[in-house]
């Protein structure tokens, strides 16, 4: 009997060992066979970058730091030439952006061993990413990567890193199961707009820290194939987050609730780049969207001067739908509206538990109160920090249209080819106006200011008020409290009282959460947007209902 037991244990151990070996060999085969389809180009360039003051020039391509604080880029040529020019013009900006991003990852994953594991996981997960990014865009990314640092080669080659960064947004909001991108957007036309033409407004509420948003980049592309287009992002990002092309077609993206992806697919910003470069109508945009499988769920608001209206392409890894709405306006926050998606379980969960319906309803209210809409009214709506019925939500509340976190805010007048881009802070600085008719016809001299000053929308009066200074103090205290609680240090009562005093209306709205002094000690007051990953374990729908009842009672 004893021998039988020993043999059983021996054979079981051997079986488990062989199984583990097979798994290791299989994973190793996947890892070492990963292919990002690195392009094979050798730069033949003999040109040099000419730099004077705020202007950089390279072979008919320009990068300038405008008086507004925005960086403005103009590039032309084929894909590799464009990428190479971007890299040559902005190596310092590319380094800064990558360092900020990696530093953020290090805050989350401070261990080098864990970072190496993360690299291993990303290689496995994105092993087929190259196949899901069109060759043209791989070539452009490769051209940029030639000017990137080798300091972070432990993550991957410069090309692999730059390609993977384009899927970071998709993986981020899927893995967290909440939106780092909680955007609000709208479009109006016909009797809802001041001159009946199409007008589109959007806040790109993507927050990766203040440093990440430091270098906002407005890019003007003149590609050899497709349409000329303009987009707003950051150095190294060739995907499109917000943009308009020479035909008056616009695209913006709004995250929706997603399941965790199981394999790499086309990053959403690469899909919207393809739409912007190659579509001129809503139908053409939809046809392109149908061709690509994406990582995550997303709503793409598409405006079209040729169609004289806007629509929403709703996309998930499983299906795609076109929502046209009714009437002369359309609103997009972070839930789906089409028949194809409306009753999906995750969409219903998103509607029941997120702030997306609240912002949607508030946009409806604001558009109705302010119609007919023009660019100045659109800016005021995008800057609005209040709630429904003008209730004071406090500053930085995720239920507001303006959450004071936006990477950028943008207003499009597609039929006039005018694009307004916000300047810091968030959407509260001036909106600079760019006349794409002039820029795309090469009648604008990039050696001087290229924005149209007569169209500038003035800064929000908020940044001149005491409230703005209070909010900046609130942000600093939020960081301090978070650091202290992570180190398990005691927080003095005077700090907590000061924290409350810097943003009192915020705590009034959230006082249903209970004793906030105790809550601060326990979970670093994780009721702010920046600390959303640590939110208190209270059912969110019940929480929202209690808040809304209190708002209704006191408004």
Secondary structure as UniProt FT lines:
FT   HELIX           2..32
FT   STRAND          50..52
FT   TURN            53..54
FT   STRAND          55..58
FT   TURN            59..60
FT   STRAND          61..65
FT   TURN            67..68
FT   STRAND          71..77
FT   HELIX           79..89
FT   HELIX           91..108
FT   HELIX           112..125
FT   TURN            126..128
FT   HELIX           129..132
FT   HELIX           135..145
FT   TURN            146..147
FT   TURN            151..155
FT   HELIX           158..165
FT   TURN            166..167
FT   HELIX           168..176
FT   STRAND          184..188
FT   HELIX           190..192
FT   TURN            194..195
FT   STRAND          199..204
FT   TURN            210..213
FT   STRAND          216..223
FT   STRAND          229..234
FT   TURN            235..236
FT   STRAND          242..245
FT   TURN            246..247
FT   STRAND          249..255
FT   HELIX           268..278
FT   HELIX           282..291
FT   STRAND          298..304
FT   TURN            305..308
FT   STRAND          309..315
FT   STRAND          320..323
FT   STRAND          329..332
FT   TURN            339..343
FT   HELIX           345..353
FT   HELIX           356..370
FT   HELIX           375..382
FT   HELIX           388..390
FT   TURN            395..396
FT   TURN            398..399
FT   STRAND          408..413
FT   TURN            414..417
FT   STRAND          418..422
FT   TURN            426..427
FT   STRAND          431..435
FT   HELIX           436..440
FT   TURN            441..442
FT   TURN            446..447
FT   HELIX           453..455
FT   HELIX           461..464
FT   HELIX           466..486
FT   TURN            487..488
FT   HELIX           493..502
FT   HELIX           504..509
FT   HELIX           511..513
FT   HELIX           516..523
FT   TURN            524..527
FT   HELIX           529..534
FT   HELIX           540..554
//
